Amino acid sequence: MGTIVLTSASSLRAHLPGPHLGYVYLPAFAALAVGSVLMALVGARLAHRSGAKVLRRIFAGMMAVMVVKFVVGLVSI
């Protein structure tokens, strides 16, 4: 949705560098798309090789890091 909005937002802007479609820089978009697909395959393989207990612990660790980051952000305001 965001890509659609940003591509249609400024298709006539001449000040943007390189190949772009609106505010979307096409080489970066392509690199992110390819990288996302490749890493999704790697992640799926790793998830199937790992046990459920390991995946739960990794997820819990990531959630703990996000909570700490959120709380530190609230305290620093």
N, C-alpha and C positions, 0 to 999 in steps of 0.2 A: 504494500500500500504506500509506504513512504517513498519507494523508488518511483512509483507512478506519479505521485504528487510532485516530487522534485524534478522529474523529467519534463513535466508539463509546465512547471512554474516559470521557467525562463528560457525557453527554447530560442529566443531571439537575442540573448545576451552575447555580445562580442568580446567582452573583457575576460572571459574565462579561458584558461590555458588548455591547449591540446584538444584531443578528441573528447567531446562531451555531448551529452544529451540532457539539456536543461542544466541542473546543478550536479548531475551524476557524471563523474569522470570514468569513462568507459574502460580503460585498462585496469583501473583499480577494481571496478565492478566485476570484470572477468576474472581477475586473480582471486578475489574473494569467493566467487562462485565455485571456481575449480577447487580451491583449497578447502572449502566447506564440504564439498562432495567427497574429496579424497580423505579428509580427516574423519568424516562420518563413517566411512568404511573401516578405517583403522580403529575407531572407537567401538564399533559394533564387534569387530573381531576380538578386541581386548575384553569387552564385556562378556562375550561368550566363553572366553578362556578363563576368566576370573570366576570365583565363586560368588554366590549371593552375599555371603557375609562380608567379603572384601568390598564389594560394591556398596553395601550399606554403610560401611565404615568410611569409605571415601566420600560418599554423599554427606554423611554426618559431619565430617571434617570440613568440607566445603561450606556447609551451612553455618558451622561455628565461626569460620573465618568471616563470612558475610555478616553475621550478627555482630561480631566484634567491630568490624569496619563501620557498620551502621551506628553502633553506640558511640564509637569514637567521633564519628561525624556529628552526632547530636551534641556531644559534650563540648566539642570545639567551637560551636556556634556562639 
